[in-house]
């Protein structure tokens, strides 16, 4: 019996998702919970597991297509037909998902949907997904390992390459777009490079071998351009996915909350000495404790004295909500745009724990695997502009938060110290806050508390 799998609600009221790549093709046999595709929502890239054991019959969307929540995504030929969806006449797959989410196992039958937002917990399956099996086999092959280590920059190091399904070549979305622009058939390239990830260099080499018969645009020799391809006057980039969501959120925040930004430059020499001593401690060598981690700890301590900066404005209820915890957002720049995943209950962590949480958060964000749940519910945020060599800025509040702190670069410069001029390490803090909730005095007190801890880390022992 043919069963349709419709795009589920992937969380936070998201209305659609873009198909990044299919990991299966019509005719493939799939197991329950085997990954079918990667889709990009307005917040993150999500892997969609299969809700059925069966054979793929139809893909209702191509890679790059945007699919509405509830629209058919893929169809299966399911043996037995006694599935959760067919248990009730005329019921849609989304109805079974709702039943699983409410925990009503009697309505879900033996095959409940996978563990997605809007679905219940994933059932155990004895069948190992083919993708994982192939990945495990590849890990044991020295040749494949060498290829992955030598892959050019087009292959993201943090994200495992997708398997080749049937005649579908293995490549990343930017490489597929590049090949399409040049008119190169990736199937023909794959026939030459074998079963490994295709890169831009492979496409260029193939184009040269066929004697320049592709429509590859050549730059104008007489008018070289610093912007790349001089034969085209402009490049149009679709606004979608994470970037579209970020833009809408920033516009909403900028025109809803009255922003005020205050700046303070602080001598962080003592903090940098502390970091150096912690890094030299062998018992802490596994934890990457840096300036951002110490600032995060200082922020958590300072928020205890200025709870307004850890609050949100509830327009409908006519209330200011003050959480008794800190879910600390750390802004992360990714290839898909800026996202702000959160560290849950950061106020209860020590420095090593915060360092591990920041490292895990950053790696997950860069690989595009941050879940929608990790992007929601933050109470205060930090953005580290110092990694770009920037001293100060005016950050925009994430929607629903009343404060965000920009951390500038640490610079060595002449500074007044104990009545004399000395070379010291200094940093600028930039705090933006919602003036509906926080007044200037409270904002200044918060920045001063953070600065005092960074100037004298020992103050963390007495600040309360």
C-alpha positions as CSV (number, residue, x, y, z in Angstrom):
1,X,0.0,0.0,0.0
2,X,1.3,3.5,-0.9
3,X,1.9,5.7,2.2
4,X,2.6,9.5,1.9
5,X,5.0,11.2,4.3
6,X,4.1,14.8,4.7
7,X,6.6,17.4,6.0
8,X,6.0,17.7,9.7
9,X,6.1,20.8,11.9
10,X,9.8,20.9,12.8
11,X,9.2,23.2,15.8
12,X,8.6,26.8,16.8
13,X,5.7,27.2,14.4
14,X,7.9,27.0,11.3
15,X,5.8,27.0,8.1
16,X,8.1,25.5,5.5
17,X,11.5,24.0,4.9
18,X,13.9,23.7,1.9
19,X,15.1,20.3,0.8
20,X,18.9,20.5,1.0
21,X,19.6,17.0,-0.4
22,X,17.9,13.6,-0.7
23,X,19.7,10.6,0.7
24,X,17.3,8.1,-0.9
25,X,16.0,7.7,-4.5
26,X,12.9,6.0,-6.0
27,X,13.3,2.2,-5.8
28,X,15.4,2.3,-2.6
29,X,14.4,0.1,0.3
30,X,14.5,2.0,3.6
31,X,14.2,1.0,7.3
32,X,12.3,2.7,10.0
33,X,14.1,5.8,11.2
34,X,16.6,5.7,8.3
35,X,17.5,9.3,7.3
36,X,15.7,10.2,4.1
37,X,16.8,13.8,3.5
38,X,18.3,16.9,5.0
39,X,16.0,19.9,5.1
40,X,16.8,23.5,6.1
41,X,14.3,25.4,8.1
42,X,14.4,29.0,9.0
43,X,16.6,28.0,11.9
44,X,18.7,24.9,11.2
45,X,19.4,21.9,9.0
46,X,17.4,18.9,10.2
47,X,17.7,15.3,9.2
48,X,14.3,13.6,8.4
49,X,14.0,10.0,9.5
50,X,11.7,7.5,7.7
51,X,8.4,6.8,9.4
52,X,8.1,3.5,7.6
53,X,9.8,0.3,6.5
54,X,9.2,0.1,2.8
55,X,10.3,1.0,-0.7
56,X,10.5,4.6,-1.9
57,X,8.1,5.2,-4.8
58,X,8.0,9.0,-5.3
59,X,10.0,12.1,-4.3
60,X,7.5,15.0,-4.3
61,X,10.3,17.7,-4.3
62,X,13.7,18.2,-5.7
63,X,16.8,19.5,-3.8
64,X,16.4,23.2,-3.5
65,X,12.6,23.2,-3.5
66,X,10.7,24.8,-0.6
67,X,8.0,22.6,0.9
68,X,5.1,23.7,3.1
69,X,4.5,22.0,6.4
70,X,1.8,19.3,5.8
71,X,2.6,19.0,2.1
72,X,3.5,15.6,0.6
73,X,7.3,15.1,0.7
74,X,7.9,11.4,-0.2
75,X,5.8,8.3,-0.9
76,X,6.5,4.7,0.1
77,X,5.2,1.2,-0.8
78,X,4.7,-0.3,2.6
79,X,4.1,-4.0,2.9
80,X,1.3,-5.1,5.2
81,X,-0.4,-1.6,5.2
82,X,-1.2,-1.9,8.9
83,X,0.5,1.3,9.7
84,X,-0.3,4.1,12.0
85,X,-1.8,6.2,9.2
86,X,-4.0,3.4,7.8
87,X,-5.4,2.4,11.2
88,X,-8.2,4.9,10.8
89,X,-10.0,5.4,7.5
90,X,-9.0,8.6,5.7
91,X,-6.5,9.6,8.4
92,X,-3.4,11.6,7.2
93,X,0.2,10.8,8.4
94,X,0.1,14.0,10.4
95,X,-2.8,12.6,12.4
96,X,-0.7,9.6,13.5
97,X,2.1,12.0,14.4
98,X,-0.3,13.9,16.7
99,X,-1.4,10.6,18.3
100,X,2.2,9.6,18.9
101,X,3.0,13.0,20.4
102,X,0.2,12.6,22.9
103,X,1.4,9.2,23.9
104,X,-1.7,7.3,22.6
105,X,0.1,4.1,21.5
106,X,-3.2,2.3,20.7
107,X,-3.9,4.8,17.9
108,X,-0.3,4.6,16.5
109,X,-0.1,0.9,15.9
110,X,3.2,-0.9,15.8
111,X,5.0,1.5,13.5
112,X,5.0,5.0,15.2
113,X,6.6,7.9,13.5
114,X,10.3,8.9,14.2
115,X,11.5,11.3,16.9
116,X,10.8,14.7,15.3
117,X,9.1,17.8,16.8
118,X,5.4,17.0,16.7
119,X,6.1,13.3,16.8
120,X,6.5,11.0,19.8
121,X,9.6,9.2,20.9
122,X,11.3,7.0,18.3
123,X,10.7,3.3,18.6
124,X,13.6,0.9,18.7
125,X,14.5,-0.7,15.4
126,X,16.6,-3.8,14.9
127,X,17.4,-2.7,11.3
128,X,20.5,-0.5,11.1
129,X,20.0,2.4,8.7
130,X,21.9,1.9,5.5
131,X,23.5,5.3,5.7
132,X,25.1,4.5,9.0
133,X,26.3,1.1,7.7
134,X,27.9,2.8,4.8
135,X,29.5,5.4,7.0
136,X,30.9,2.7,9.3
137,X,32.3,0.8,6.4
138,X,33.9,3.9,5.0
139,X,35.5,4.7,8.3
140,X,37.3,1.3,8.2
141,X,38.7,2.0,4.7
142,X,42.1,3.7,4.7
143,X,41.6,5.1,1.1
144,X,38.3,6.8,2.0
145,X,39.9,8.3,5.2
146,X,42.7,9.8,3.1
147,X,40.3,11.3,0.6
148,X,38.3,12.9,3.4
149,X,41.4,14.4,5.0
150,X,42.6,15.8,1.7
151,X,39.2,17.2,0.6
152,X,39.3,20.8,-0.5
153,X,37.4,23.6,1.3
154,X,34.2,22.9,-0.5
155,X,33.6,19.9,1.8
156,X,32.6,21.0,5.3
157,X,34.9,19.3,7.8
158,X,32.3,19.1,10.5
159,X,29.5,17.6,8.4
160,X,29.8,14.0,7.1
161,X,29.3,13.6,3.3
162,X,26.1,12.2,2.1
163,X,26.1,8.7,0.6
164,X,25.8,8.1,-3.1
165,X,22.4,6.6,-3.8
166,X,22.1,4.7,-7.1
167,X,23.5,7.1,-9.8
168,X,23.3,10.1,-7.6
169,X,26.8,11.7,-7.3
170,X,28.2,12.6,-3.9
171,X,28.6,16.4,-3.6
172,X,27.7,19.4,-1.4
173,X,24.9,21.9,-2.4
174,X,27.4,24.7,-3.3
175,X,29.3,22.2,-5.6
176,X,26.1,21.1,-7.3
177,X,25.1,24.7,-7.9
178,X,28.6,25.4,-9.3
179,X,28.3,22.4,-11.7
180,X,24.8,23.5,-12.8
181,X,26.1,27.0,-13.6
182,X,28.9,25.6,-15.7
183,X,26.6,23.1,-17.4
184,X,28.6,20.1,-16.1
185,X,26.7,16.8,-15.5
186,X,27.8,15.5,-12.1
187,X,27.0,11.9,-13.1
188,X,29.7,12.1,-15.8
189,X,32.1,13.6,-13.2
190,X,31.3,10.8,-10.7
191,X,32.1,8.2,-13.4
192,X,35.7,9.6,-13.5
193,X,36.3,10.3,-9.8
194,X,34.6,7.2,-8.4
195,X,32.5,6.9,-5.2
196,X,33.9,9.9,-3.3
197,X,32.8,13.5,-2.7
198,X,32.9,15.6,-5.9
199,X,34.7,19.0,-5.4
200,X,35.0,22.2,-7.4
201,X,38.5,21.0,-8.5
202,X,36.9,17.9,-10.0
203,X,34.4,19.9,-11.9
204,X,37.1,22.3,-13.2
205,X,39.3,19.4,-14.2
206,X,36.4,17.7,-16.1
207,X,35.6,21.0,-17.9
208,X,39.2,21.3,-19.1
209,X,39.3,17.7,-20.2
210,X,36.2,18.1,-22.5
211,X,37.9,21.0,-24.2
212,X,36.1,24.0,-22.7
213,X,32.7,22.9,-24.2
214,X,30.8,24.1,-21.2
215,X,29.4,27.5,-20.9
216,X,31.8,28.5,-18.1
217,X,31.8,32.3,-17.9
218,X,35.3,33.8,-18.5
219,X,36.3,37.0,-16.7
220,X,36.9,40.0,-19.0
221,X,40.6,40.3,-19.5
222,X,40.5,44.0,-20.1
223,X,38.5,44.8,-17.0
224,X,39.5,42.6,-14.1
225,X,37.0,42.8,-11.2
226,X,37.7,42.4,-7.4
227,X,34.2,40.9,-7.2
228,X,35.0,37.8,-9.2
229,X,33.1,37.1,-12.4
230,X,33.4,40.3,-14.5
231,X,31.1,39.0,-17.2
232,X,28.0,39.3,-15.0
233,X,27.0,42.7,-13.5
234,X,25.4,41.3,-10.4
235,X,24.7,38.1,-8.4
236,X,21.3,37.4,-7.0
237,X,21.1,35.3,-3.8
238,X,17.7,33.9,-2.7
239,X,16.7,35.1,0.7
240,X,15.7,31.9,2.6
241,X,16.5,29.6,5.4
242,X,18.4,30.8,8.4
243,X,19.2,34.2,6.8
244,X,15.6,34.9,6.0
245,X,14.6,34.1,9.6
246,X,17.4,36.2,11.0
247,X,16.5,39.2,8.9
248,X,12.8,39.0,10.0
249,X,13.8,38.6,13.6
250,X,16.2,41.5,13.6
251,X,13.6,43.8,11.9
252,X,11.0,42.8,14.5
253,X,13.4,43.4,17.4
254,X,14.7,46.7,16.0
255,X,11.3,48.2,15.5
256,X,9.7,46.7,18.7
257,X,12.2,47.2,21.5
258,X,13.7,50.6,22.1
259,X,17.4,49.9,21.9
260,X,20.1,51.7,24.0
261,X,23.8,50.8,23.8
262,X,26.4,51.6,26.4
263,X,30.2,51.0,26.1
264,X,32.9,50.4,28.6
265,X,36.6,49.7,28.1
266,X,38.2,47.5,30.7
267,X,41.7,46.4,31.7
268,X,41.6,42.6,31.4
269,X,45.2,41.8,32.0
270,X,44.4,39.9,35.2
271,X,41.8,37.8,33.4
272,X,44.3,37.0,30.6
273,X,46.9,36.0,33.2
274,X,44.2,33.8,34.8
275,X,43.4,32.1,31.5
276,X,47.1,31.5,30.8
277,X,47.5,29.8,34.2
278,X,44.4,27.7,33.6
279,X,45.6,26.5,30.2
280,X,48.9,25.5,31.8
281,X,47.1,23.3,34.3
282,X,47.2,19.8,33.0
283,X,44.0,18.9,34.8
284,X,42.2,21.5,32.7
285,X,43.9,20.8,29.4
286,X,40.8,19.2,27.9
287,X,38.7,22.4,28.4
288,X,39.2,25.3,26.0
289,X,38.9,28.2,28.5
290,X,39.3,31.5,26.7
291,X,38.2,35.1,27.2
292,X,34.6,34.4,25.9
293,X,34.2,31.7,28.6
294,X,35.3,34.0,31.4
295,X,33.0,36.8,30.1
296,X,30.2,34.3,30.0
297,X,30.8,33.4,33.7
298,X,31.0,37.1,34.6
299,X,27.7,37.8,32.8
300,X,26.0,35.0,34.7
301,X,27.2,36.4,38.0
302,X,26.3,40.0,37.1
303,X,22.8,39.1,36.0
304,X,22.1,38.0,39.6
305,X,22.4,41.7,40.6
306,X,20.6,43.1,37.6
307,X,17.7,40.7,36.9
308,X,16.0,43.2,34.5
309,X,18.6,42.3,31.9
310,X,17.6,38.7,32.2
311,X,13.9,39.4,31.6
312,X,11.4,39.6,28.7
313,X,8.5,41.9,27.8
314,X,5.2,40.0,27.6
315,X,3.0,42.4,25.6
316,X,-0.1,40.2,25.6
317,X,-0.1,39.6,29.4
318,X,1.1,43.2,30.2
319,X,3.9,41.8,32.3
320,X,7.7,41.7,32.6
321,X,8.8,38.1,33.1
322,X,12.0,37.5,35.1
323,X,13.3,33.9,34.8
324,X,15.2,32.6,37.8
325,X,17.8,30.9,35.6
326,X,20.1,32.0,32.7
327,X,19.8,30.4,29.3
328,X,22.8,32.1,27.8
329,X,22.8,32.6,24.0
330,X,26.1,32.6,22.1
331,X,25.9,34.2,18.7
332,X,27.5,32.0,16.0
333,X,28.4,33.0,12.4
334,X,27.8,30.1,10.0
335,X,27.7,29.7,6.3
336,X,23.9,29.8,6.4
337,X,23.8,33.0,8.5
338,X,23.9,34.2,12.1
339,X,22.2,31.9,14.7
340,X,22.1,32.2,18.5
341,X,22.0,28.8,20.2
342,X,21.6,28.7,23.9
343,X,23.4,27.1,26.9
344,X,20.7,25.9,29.2
345,X,21.1,26.9,32.9
346,X,24.5,28.5,32.3
347,X,24.4,30.2,35.7
348,X,24.8,26.8,37.4
349,X,28.0,26.0,35.5
350,X,31.7,26.5,36.5
351,X,34.4,27.6,34.0
352,X,35.3,24.1,32.7
353,X,31.6,23.2,32.2
354,X,31.0,26.5,30.4
355,X,34.0,26.0,28.2
356,X,32.8,22.6,27.1
357,X,29.3,23.9,26.5
358,X,30.6,26.8,24.3
359,X,32.8,24.4,22.3
360,X,30.0,22.0,21.7
361,X,27.6,24.7,20.8
362,X,30.1,26.3,18.3
363,X,30.9,23.0,16.6
364,X,27.3,22.0,16.2
365,X,26.4,25.4,14.8
366,X,29.2,25.4,12.2
367,X,28.2,21.9,11.0
368,X,24.6,23.1,10.6
369,X,23.2,20.6,13.1
370,X,21.8,23.0,15.7
371,X,18.3,21.9,16.6
372,X,15.4,24.3,16.6
373,X,14.9,23.6,20.4
374,X,18.5,24.9,21.1
375,X,17.7,28.2,19.3
376,X,14.6,29.0,21.3
377,X,14.1,30.4,24.8
378,X,17.3,32.3,25.5
379,X,17.2,34.9,28.3
380,X,20.5,36.9,27.6
381,X,23.0,36.7,24.7
382,X,26.7,37.4,24.0
383,X,28.2,38.1,20.6
384,X,32.0,37.8,20.3
385,X,33.0,40.4,17.7
386,X,36.5,40.4,19.0
387,X,37.3,37.3,16.9
388,X,37.0,39.5,13.8
389,X,39.4,42.1,15.3
390,X,36.5,44.5,16.1
391,X,36.6,46.6,19.3
392,X,32.9,47.7,19.7
393,X,29.5,47.7,18.1
394,X,25.8,48.1,18.7
395,X,24.3,44.6,18.7
396,X,20.5,44.2,18.1
397,X,18.6,42.3,20.7
398,X,17.4,38.8,19.9
399,X,13.6,38.8,20.0
400,X,12.3,38.2,23.5
401,X,15.4,39.2,25.3
402,X,16.3,42.5,27.0
403,X,20.0,42.4,26.8
404,X,22.9,41.4,24.6
405,X,26.6,42.0,25.2
406,X,29.2,42.4,22.4
407,X,32.7,41.4,23.5
408,X,35.5,43.3,21.7
409,X,39.0,42.3,20.8
410,X,41.7,42.1,23.5
411,X,44.4,44.6,22.6
412,X,47.7,45.5,24.2
413,X,48.0,49.3,24.6
414,X,49.2,52.0,27.0
415,X,47.0,52.3,30.0
416,X,46.9,54.0,33.3
417,X,47.8,51.5,36.0
418,X,48.6,52.4,39.6
419,X,49.3,56.0,38.7
420,X,51.6,55.1,35.9
421,X,51.4,54.4,32.2
422,X,52.0,50.8,31.4
423,X,51.3,48.3,28.5
424,X,48.1,46.5,29.5
425,X,45.6,44.2,27.8
426,X,42.2,46.0,27.3
427,X,38.8,45.0,26.0
428,X,35.7,47.0,25.1
429,X,32.2,45.8,26.2
430,X,29.1,47.0,24.3
431,X,25.8,46.4,26.0
432,X,22.5,46.8,24.1
433,X,19.3,46.7,26.2
434,X,15.6,47.1,26.0
435,X,14.8,50.5,27.6
436,X,11.3,49.5,28.3
437,X,12.6,47.1,31.0
438,X,16.1,48.3,31.8
439,X,16.9,52.0,32.6
440,X,20.3,53.5,32.1
441,X,21.5,53.1,35.7
442,X,20.7,49.4,35.7
443,X,22.5,48.9,32.4
444,X,25.5,50.8,33.5
445,X,25.6,48.8,36.8
446,X,25.6,45.5,34.9
447,X,28.5,46.5,32.6
448,X,30.4,47.8,35.6
449,X,29.9,44.5,37.4
450,X,31.1,42.5,34.4
451,X,34.1,44.8,34.0
452,X,35.0,44.6,37.7
453,X,35.1,40.8,37.5
454,X,37.3,40.9,34.4
455,X,39.6,43.5,36.0
456,X,39.8,41.4,39.2
457,X,38.7,37.9,38.7
458,X,38.9,37.4,42.4
459,X,35.8,39.5,42.8
460,X,33.8,36.6,41.5
461,X,34.3,35.1,45.0
462,X,32.5,37.9,46.7
463,X,30.0,39.3,44.1
464,X,26.5,38.5,45.2
